Amino acid sequence: MKRVVVDPVNRIEGHLRLEVVVDEATGKVQEALSSGTAWRGIELILKDRDPRDAWAFAQRICGVCTTIHSLSCLRAVEDALGIEIPKNANYIRNIIEATQMVHDHIVHFYHLHALDWVSPVAALKADPAATAALQNTVLEKYNLNVKGPIEFDTEAYPKEFPKATTVYFRSIQDKIKKIVDSGQLGIFSAQWWDHPDYDVLPPEVHLMAVSHYLNMLDRQRDIVTSHVVFGGKNPHPHYVVGGMPCSISMNDMNAPINTERLAVVDASINMTIALNNYFYIPDVLAIGEIYVKQGYVDGGGLAKERVIGFGDYPDEKYSGTSNGDFHKNLLLRSDGVVENFVQGVDKAIFYPFEAKDLSDPDVLTEGVEHSWYDYPEKDKDLHPWNGVTNPNFTGPKEGSKTDWKYLDENGKYSWIKTPKWRGKMAEVGPLSRYIIVYTKVKQGIITEPTWVEKMMVDQVDAVSKMLNLPPEKWLLSTVGRTATRGLESQVMGYISKYYLDKLINNIKAGDTSVANTDKWEPSTWPKEARGVGLVEAPRGALSHWVIIKDGKIDNYQAVVPSTWNACPRDSKSGYGAYETSMMDTKVKIADKPLEILKVIHSFDPCLACATHLYDASGRELTVVHSDPYLRL
């Protein structure tokens, strides 16, 4: 056993600390703790505020998924007040959400996670000519030949392709060499480049992937053009309770939405589809296939046991969430729970998630046994509508409140609560969505798949055929969790195009309404109301819960994907997704736990964290800083 401190884990959003026990002889992680080290507190900020303004505050929960929390908040408030948004508003919100998903996934893979797999140092060994040949091979081999519906093909010719010339790759290599020789790696700093995992890939793959890392630094900002056009800005585009604030006119060229600006959105979406098809999908599959065939299929963790999702993308307008109407016409029916997928899709067990479950205090709850909060009844979990945000920071097991040494695994050790489904832990995220949809379709629970669901199943089957492995053998791993983000990004690009087509057709039919203001005035609201807003966010199932009394917010709770995945353990329910995945991962070199970075980054954590590894006797043997500029 060995104890090692990695402080902090970089390339994530927020504040997260991890502690794990590693058996050096076997590489097995024997124990793991996940601790959110920053208190959000948005729930208390929202209390007693006007619910019409709540989305603007809730949106600031995260600066990465810049629109998701506002959408969930809007759906919660509109559910409580019985507001039905117009068709155009629904289409526009879906476009914004889908483009956010693509942006989040592309930034995650290339700029937050790719350097766990590829190395700029290893790229220096590559042959530029061989890299150019490899690029062409990759483009042909990893074309999944699955596409979504495009009613209006507005591209005169494909405009986004990876460059595949010797001169180009030699120029990239020369730039990398100057950076490496300078000793100041900048954006490529803070990694264990001598770790043996980097030898899994040929040098040419490293050079190709690093060049795409740089490509995406330029292109990622253009993905969210729809946020600027429809919402006025990015990050944090504007919304309004009841719809969207952007008026539509095909005659007024100064109108927020007109033919020119719709064309700009269209060009952005076309580019997004190309980035997924010709960069992201080939890159993630090329890297993933090599790793899987080398036997790297650990890190599945809680996904082997249980996943949960809420579903999303209402195809048409709906009257509410808690009345069940939201779930009646979803394009992505990832609502439900799947257990035991590790035994194969035929033996997986599916549990439906229904409207009545939203208000059932035995179905969805949050506990604080190991969280720095106090509940009225110490051992009783609470439904989100009854949730209490009463902070009580007790500090670590050893050290001071400002200088931690070890977390208290037997007491409270995180600012994150512990969500549960029927008293059980569950993983959320793209991997969960794919497992749920795949199970529902293959088991005949979904008898008529939407084009989105069919595309998802076709993707999984295509990759399984390529790997010559059944889904349960590759999906339930760090590679699988990373790959499904890429697959989902491809789907989301086509969803954006699909809803833009619907928006254009609806405008052509004469409908330019974007907001329903019938219940804007508080005098039209009930004295007391409660609502829930569900969104399948980039990192997984998201829910916002609101209670409105006398025109003001009486209680507000947000159960976010990182709450599900990064939560601390529970004495009755076991470990959360982060903790379980680390315990399902082997570490080659305790002093350089690259595998721990890989598996935690595969969730795309919305937290900034320090990882600690220690032996059973609690002796600290060494401290390793993963980023010398971000020491805590």
TORDREN-362193 format. One record per residue (C-alpha): x, y, z. Coordinates in steps of 0.5 Angstrom, whole numbers, plus 500, padded with zeros to 3 digits. Example, Ala and Ser with C-alpha at 12.3 -4.5 7.8 and 13.67 -1.06 7.14 Angstrom:
BEGIN
525491516/527498514/
This chain:
BEGIN
500500500/502507499/500514500/501519495/498526494/496529488/494537489/491539485/488535479/487540474/483541467/477541471/471546473/470548481/473544487/474537488/479533493/480525492/483521497/484513495/488507498/492504493/495497494/502498490/503490489/497490485/495497483/488496486/485502489/482499496/479505498/476512495/473519497/470524493/470531496/467537494/471543497/467549495/460551498/455553492/450556496/445559490/439555493/440560499/441566494/434565491/430564497/425570497/427572490/422573484/421567481/421570474/429572475/431566478/434563472/439569471/442567478/441559477/445560471/451562475/451555478/456553473/461557468/462551463/455549462/453556461/446555459/443548462/442551469/437557467/433552462/432547468/430553472/425556467/422549466/421549474/418555475/414554468/412548471/410551478/406557475/402552469/406556463/406553456/411556452/410557444/413552439/418557437/421558444/421550445/425550438/430555440/431553447/433546444/437549439/441552444/441546449/444542443/449546441/451547448/452540449/457539443/461545445/461542452/463535450/468538444/472542450/472537455/475532450/480536447/482541452/480537459/481530457/485529451/492530455/491524459/491520453/496523448/503527449/506533446/512530448/511523444/509527438/516529437/518522435/512522430/514522422/510527419/509524413/506518416/502522420/499525414/497518411/495516418/490522418/487519411/486512414/483515420/478519417/476513412/476507418/472511423/466513419/460510423/456512417/450514422/447521420/441524423/435528418/437534415/431537411/435543408/442541406/445548406/452546405/455548398/460543400/464540406/468546409/471543415/476537414/483535418/489537414/493531412/499534409/506532411/508540411/502541416/504536421/512538420/510545422/506543428/511538430/516544430/512549434/511543439/519542439/520549441/515549446/518543449/525545448/524552452/522548458/516552459/510547456/504552458/498549456/501542455/504543462/502539468/503532466/507525467/509525460/514519462/508515464/508508460/501509458/503514453/507508450/500505448/499510442/504510436/507517436/503519429/497519433/500523438/502528433/495528430/491529436/495535439/494538432/487537433/487540440/490546437/484546431/479546437/482552441/480556435/473553433/470551439/468559440/464558433/460552436/455557440/453562435/446560437/447563444/449569441/443570436/438567440/440569447/444575446/451573449/455567451/456565456/450565460/445567454/438571456/432567457/425570459/420566463/414564458/419563452/425567449/426574449/428574441/423577437/422574430/421578423/423576416/422583414/426587419/433587418/434590425/430584428/434580433/432574429/431575421/433571415/441573416/441571423/438564422/443563416/449565421/446560426/445555420/452556418/455554425/451548426/453545419/460547422/459543428/456537425/463537421/467538427/464532430/464527424/471529421/475530428/472528434/469521432/475519428/480521434/476518440/475512436/482511434/485512441/479508444/480502440/487502441/486502448/481497449/485492444/490493449/486491455/484498458/477496460/477498467/474504471/466502469/465503477/457504478/455504471/456497472/450497477/446502476/444508471/439514471/436519466/430523466/430524458/430531454/428535448/421535448/419535440/413540441/410544446/408541453/404543459/408542464/413537468/410534474/403533470/407528466/406532459/414533459/415526458/410524452/413527446/421527448/426526442/431523447/427518452/433516456/428517462/428511467/433507471/438501468/441496473/446490471/448492464/454489466/451482465/449484458/443488455/438482455/439481462/439488464/433490469/429497467/425501471/421506468/421513471/414516471/411523473/408520480/415519482/417526482/413527488/414521491/419522497/421515497/423515490/428521489/432524496/438527498/442525504/447528508/451523512/457525510/456532507/457538511/450540512/445539518/438536517/432537522/432529523/439527523/438520519/433522515/434523507/429529504/426530498/428536494/422540495/423539502/431540502/434544507/441548505/444548512/451548512/455546518/463545516/466541521/473540518/478534516/479528520/487531521/489538520/486544521/479547517/484551513/490546512/487539511/491533512/486527511/479527510/474524515/471518512/467516518/464523519/463529514/468530508/464534503/460540501/456535496/450532498/448524496/442523491/439517491/434513487/429509492/435509497/440507492/446510488/446511481/451514475/449520471/451522464/452521457/454513458/448513462/443516457/446511452/445505457/438507458/436508451/440502448/437497453/430500452/430499444/434492445/429490450/423492446/421497451/421503446/417500440/418505435/425509436/425516435/431518429/435520435/434513439/435509433/442513431/444512438/443504438/446504431/452508434/453503439/452497435/457500430/463501435/461494438/462491431/469495430/471493437/469486436/466486443/459486446/457493449/457491456/465490455/467496452/462501454/463500462/470503462/473509462/474509455/467507454/465513458/469518454/467515447/460516449/461523450/463523443/458519440/453524443/456530441/455527434/447526435/447533438/449536432/444533428/439535433/441542433/440542425/433538426/430544431/433549426/429546420/423546425/423553427/424555420/418551417/414554423/416561421/414560414/407558416/406565419/408563427/413568430/411568437/416567442/413568449/407567452/406572457/399571460/401569467/407574467/404578473/404575480/397577480/395571476/399566480/396561485/398563492/403557493/406552487/411548486/415545480/421541477/425542471/429536468/434537463/439532460/445536461/452535458/454531465/448528466/441528469/439535472/433537476/431544479/426544484/422550486/416552491/413559490/409562496/406569495/409571489/416569492/421563492/420559499/425554497/430552492/434546491/438544485/440536484/446537479/450531475/456532479/452531485/450524483/457522481/461526486/457525492/460522498/458515500/452513504/453507510/446504507/447505499/455505498/459509494/458514489/460514482/467517482/469513488/466507485/470508479/476509482/476503486/475500479/481502476/488500477/494504478/501502475/505508478/503510485/507517485/504518478/497516478/495518471/489512471/486516476/486523472/483519466/477516470/475522474/476526467/472521464/466524468/468531465/468534473/465540474/470541480/477543481/480538485/486535489/487527489/490524495/493516495/495513501/496507504/493503510/497505515/496512514/503514512/505520507/510518503/511523498/507529495/506530487/503536485/500536478/500543476/506547480/502554478/495551482/497549488/492549494/
